[in-house]
């Protein structure tokens, strides 16, 4: 494998490859040490982190679907202080770009998290805005242009790290929100987050998930994700990280052609813990066969006419 074909730079982050792992699907990276060469990944978007520890949702948290899965974890995590004191020092040794996904219930919480994570060992922060703003009537940050932009501005004021905004697909116009957060200073965008879904047990007539609804991910969402990545990549000037149903190198290549500068692998990690390595090798083989010297030669090159 020729690493020079895969090397890329995204928002100032030097990456060994354009293949990353999506938050919530790869733990803190260390759990996959026996299956993956972590140094070959472009970055590991670690499990979602909040200001205070969270115990997550009660009841069933995951359910399989015909072409993917539903999850309703509820942001269970030990909180930012434990991450900084115990987890980050432990995972620094893996020579990987650690991108911390953060969630807050107010704009100020995002700012506080960004400030605390402005430390050595953190390559960037990813803003999960699929959360309710408790100080503004419960509106979901990511469904409102002004709220999403306010989160970006507050994070940028409190960190020197690149700020990635994770876009929700559960909106009417994802392009409008992408443009708003770009104008607010976002350094990159990642999309898509999960689609909202649910499942019902016809034996008990009760919802399968304890929280009734959950996030749908896996191969079933790929066509939606690909369409949204193409729309957003053609509307903004900042890099886009594509995710949603990527299971093979061929899937990833579609996202590059649609305009993604990097991709993140999520649900596939549950099925095959070595999925990222297979995808990286597959992308390199494709570039070699097409006589392409670097992954950048694929980005946004889909032919319309």
C-alpha positions in Angstrom: 0.0 0.0 0.0 1.3 3.4 -1.0 0.6 5.9 1.9 1.2 8.9 -0.3 -1.9 8.1 -2.3 -4.0 8.3 0.8 -2.5 11.1 2.7 -4.6 14.2 3.0 -5.0 17.4 5.0 -8.4 18.3 6.4 -8.9 21.7 8.0 -5.2 21.7 9.0 -5.2 18.2 10.3 -2.6 16.0 8.6 -4.1 12.6 8.0 -2.5 9.3 7.0 -5.7 8.4 5.2 -9.1 10.0 4.5 -10.9 7.2 6.4 -12.1 8.1 9.9 -14.4 6.5 12.5 -17.8 7.9 13.4 -18.5 8.9 17.0 -20.3 6.4 19.1 -19.3 3.4 16.9 -15.6 3.0 17.8 -15.4 3.8 21.5 -12.2 5.7 22.2 -10.2 3.8 19.6 -8.3 1.6 22.1 -11.0 -1.0 22.1 -10.1 -1.8 18.4 -6.4 -2.0 18.9 -6.3 -5.7 18.2 -8.2 -5.3 14.8 -7.0 -2.0 13.4 -3.7 -0.1 12.9 -5.0 3.1 14.5 -2.2 5.2 13.1 -3.5 4.5 9.5 -6.9 6.1 10.3 -7.4 9.7 9.4 -8.9 10.3 12.8 -11.0 8.7 15.5 -14.2 10.6 16.4 -14.5 9.4 20.0 -17.6 8.7 21.9 -19.8 11.7 22.6 -18.8 13.8 25.5 -20.8 16.0 27.8 -19.9 18.5 30.5 -21.2 16.2 33.3 -21.4 12.3 33.3 -24.6 10.9 31.8 -26.1 7.4 32.5 -27.9 7.3 29.2 -31.4 6.0 28.4 -33.3 3.3 30.2 -34.6 0.2 28.6 -33.5 -1.3 25.3 -31.0 0.9 23.5 -30.4 -0.9 20.2 -32.5 -2.7 17.6 -31.6 -4.4 14.4 -33.4 -3.3 11.2 -33.4 -5.1 7.8 -30.5 -3.0 6.5 -29.0 -1.2 9.5 -29.8 -0.5 13.1 -31.6 1.8 15.5 -29.9 3.2 18.6 -31.0 5.2 21.5 -28.0 5.3 23.8 -28.8 8.7 25.3 -25.2 10.0 25.3 -24.0 7.8 28.1 -20.4 8.9 29.0 -18.2 9.6 32.0 -18.1 13.4 31.4 -15.3 15.7 30.1 -13.2 15.8 33.3 -12.9 12.0 33.4 -12.1 12.0 29.6 -9.3 14.5 30.2 -7.8 13.0 33.3 -8.1 9.3 32.5 -9.0 8.5 28.9 -7.0 11.1 26.9 -3.6 10.3 28.6 -4.2 6.7 27.8 -5.1 6.9 24.1 -2.4 9.5 23.2 0.1 6.6 22.7 -1.7 5.4 19.6 -0.5 8.3 17.3 -4.0 8.9 16.0 -5.9 12.2 15.5 -8.4 12.3 18.4 -11.5 14.3 17.5 -13.8 14.8 20.4 -17.6 14.8 19.7 -19.3 17.1 22.2 -22.9 17.7 23.1 -24.5 20.4 25.3 -27.9 21.6 26.4 -27.1 25.3 26.0 -24.8 27.4 23.8 -22.6 28.2 26.9 -22.1 24.4 27.6 -20.6 24.0 24.1 -18.3 26.9 24.8 -17.2 25.4 28.1 -16.6 22.0 26.6 -14.6 23.6 23.7 -12.5 25.5 26.3 -11.7 22.4 28.4 -10.8 20.3 25.4 -8.4 22.9 24.0 -5.5 20.8 25.1 -2.6 18.8 23.7 -3.7 15.4 22.3 -7.0 16.7 20.9 -6.8 17.3 17.1 -10.3 18.8 16.7 -13.8 19.0 18.2 -16.9 17.8 16.5 -20.2 19.6 17.5 -23.1 17.3 17.8 -26.1 19.7 17.4 -28.8 17.0 17.4 -29.5 18.0 21.0 -32.3 20.1 22.5 -31.5 23.6 23.7 -33.1 23.5 27.1 -32.8 27.3 27.5 -34.7 28.0 24.3 -37.8 25.9 24.6 -36.3 22.6 23.7 -35.6 23.4 20.0 -33.0 21.1 18.5 -29.8 23.1 17.8 -29.2 21.4 14.5 -32.6 22.1 13.0 -32.3 25.9 13.4 -29.8 28.0 11.4 -29.4 30.6 14.1 -29.0 28.1 16.9 -26.5 26.0 15.0 -24.5 29.1 14.1 -24.5 30.3 17.7 -23.0 27.0 18.8 -20.2 27.3 16.2 -19.4 30.9 17.2 -19.2 30.0 20.9 -17.0 27.0 20.3 -14.7 29.0 18.0 -14.3 31.7 20.7 -13.2 29.1 23.2 -10.7 26.9 21.2 -7.8 27.0 18.9 -8.7 23.6 17.5 -10.5 23.0 14.2 -14.3 23.0 14.7 -16.3 20.4 12.8 -20.1 20.8 12.8 -22.1 17.5 12.5 -25.2 18.1 10.4 -28.5 16.4 11.1 -30.5 15.0 8.2 -33.8 15.6 10.1 -34.3 19.0 8.5 -36.1 20.5 5.6 -33.1 22.3 4.1 -29.7 20.9 5.1 -27.9 23.3 2.7 -29.2 26.4 4.5 -27.9 25.2 7.8 -24.6 24.2 6.3 -24.1 27.7 4.8 -25.1 29.3 8.2 -22.5 27.4 10.2 -19.9 28.0 7.5 -20.5 31.7 7.8 -20.2 31.4 11.6 -16.7 30.0 11.3 -17.0 26.2 11.1 -13.8 24.7 9.7 -15.4 21.5 8.3 -18.7 19.7 8.2 -19.6 16.1 8.9 -22.8 14.5 7.6 -25.0 12.8 8.1 -26.0 12.1 11.7 -28.6 9.4 12.1 -32.2 9.6 10.8 -35.0 9.4 13.3 -36.8 6.1 13.3 -38.6 3.6 15.5 -39.7 0.0 15.8 -42.7 -1.7 17.5 -42.9 -5.2 19.0 -46.2 -6.6 17.6 -46.3 -9.2 20.4 -46.4 -6.7 23.2 -47.7 -3.7 21.2 -44.9 -1.7 22.8 -42.0 0.2 21.2 -38.8 -1.8 20.9 -36.6 1.0 22.2 -36.9 2.2 25.7 -36.9 5.8 24.5 -39.5 5.0 21.8 -37.5 6.6 18.9 -33.9 6.3 18.0 -31.3 7.0 15.4 -31.3 4.9 12.2 -28.0 4.1 10.6 -26.4 1.6 8.3 -26.6 0.7 4.6 -30.3 1.8 4.5 -29.3 5.5 4.9 -26.5 5.6 2.4 -28.6 7.0 -0.6 -29.9 9.8 1.6 -26.4 10.5 3.0 -24.8 10.6 -0.4 -27.4 13.0 -1.8 -27.0 15.4 1.2 -23.1 15.2 1.0 -23.4 16.1 -2.7 -25.7 19.0 -2.0 -23.7 20.4 0.8 -20.3 20.0 -0.8 -21.5 22.0 -3.8 -22.8 24.8 -1.6 -19.9 25.4 0.8 -16.2 26.1 0.6 -15.1 24.1 3.6 -14.2 20.4 3.7 -17.0 17.8 4.1 -16.6 14.5 5.9 -19.2 12.1 4.5 -20.8 9.3 6.5 -23.9 7.2 6.5 -24.0 3.5 5.5 -20.4 3.2 4.3 -19.4 -0.5 4.4 -17.0 -1.0 1.5 -14.3 0.9 -0.4 -16.8 1.3 -3.2 -19.2 3.0 -0.9 -16.5 5.4 0.3 -15.4 6.2 -3.3 -19.0 7.3 -4.1 -18.8 9.8 -1.2 -15.5 11.2 -2.5 -16.9 11.6 -6.0 -19.9 13.4 -4.4 -17.6 15.9 -2.9 -16.5 14.5 0.5 -12.8 15.1 1.4 -12.9 12.4 4.0 -15.3 9.7 5.1 -16.2 8.3 8.5 -17.2 4.6 9.1 -19.9 4.0 11.7 -22.3 1.0 11.9 -19.9 -1.2 9.8 -17.6 -1.3 12.8 -20.1 -3.3 14.8 -20.4 -5.9 12.1 -16.7 -6.1 11.3 -14.2 -4.5 13.7 -11.6 -4.5 10.9 -13.9 -2.7 8.4 -11.8 0.5 8.3 -8.6 -1.4 7.3 -10.4 -3.2 4.5 -11.8 0.1 3.2 -8.5 1.8 3.3 -6.8 -1.0 1.4 -9.7 -1.0 -1.1 -9.4 2.7 -1.7 -5.7 2.4 -2.3 -6.2 -0.4 -4.8 -8.7 1.6 -6.7 -6.4 4.6 -6.9 -3.6 2.4 -8.1 -5.7 0.8 -10.8 -7.0 4.2 -12.0 -3.4 5.6 -12.0 -4.4 8.3 -9.5 -1.6 9.7 -7.3 -3.7 11.0 -4.5 -7.2 10.7 -3.1 -7.8 14.4 -3.8 -8.1 13.5 -7.5 -11.4 11.9 -6.7 -13.1 14.6 -4.6 -16.1 16.1 -6.3 -15.4 14.6 -9.6 -18.8 13.0 -10.3 -19.8 13.6 -13.9 -23.3 15.1 -14.4 -23.3 15.4 -18.2 
